[in-house]
Amino acid sequence: MQWNEIKTSLYDLDYIASEELAMSIHIAINLERPLLLEGEAGIGKTALALTLSKLYKTSLIRLQCYEGLDASSTIYEWNYQKQLLSIRLNENKNDNNVKIDDQIFSREFLLERPLLKALTQKKSPILLIDEIDRADEEFEAYLLEILSEYQVSIPEYGTIKALSKPIVIITSNNTRDLSDALRRRCIYNYVYYPKKELELEILQKKLPNIDLELSMQIVNFVQNLRVQDIEKKPGIAETLDWAAAISGLGLKDLSDNYKVLHSTLVCLLKTEADKAIISPETAKKLAKI
């Protein structure tokens, strides 16, 4: 599938990708390399992985990163309770310990976590490693073998190679620097906030029942809000939530009721400090620009 076909196919699934992003997806898939997406939260990085799973009609395996991730929670661990039960059942048998060890360290007792599960699928899944910047730097070392060789080495068992290589999407909100080793293994794309025309297109695609004039006002307001000195700038997800809320209230124009307009900003403003900055008067000004 060529990059322009990917762009069109994603659009048909209600995901509007830029030409640069579509090209990045095309190259990453063709070269069998992970795609690293960086950018602010709420701009569609995670949604892309879900849409790609629909496009390729395959499963989505998601690893949500957080501080303290380790191999047992991301790659594999042994089913200790089942192993202990097997040992007890074999205590009265004449089998030697070597045979027991061979038995309890078999695939039957291996619990697959997301990274290993992605390697054991017959059809290439979409492997989403979400918000990798939330994990410790040490966790990136666990990924290097998988992302380089598409295999996992288990000391008690051996090496498990991928039945089919997963399509890997790695997202980062850019809260910390990622290692050079990880970056070298990825195709890279920075996902910016959409320009006004693209955000309007997304809004019209997702919420087609909203009047075009009102949609333009909503996009203009959000675009103006993002240049304000606020801590958490609203992403596309917040724009869509706000648009749906405004539509649900029956507003036909942002100037219909500025008091109601300001009260709906709970969809866009996510911290108390930002709410204090965007006063009713400020919201009124932003709606008029």
Disulfide bonds with the S-S distance in Angstrom:
none
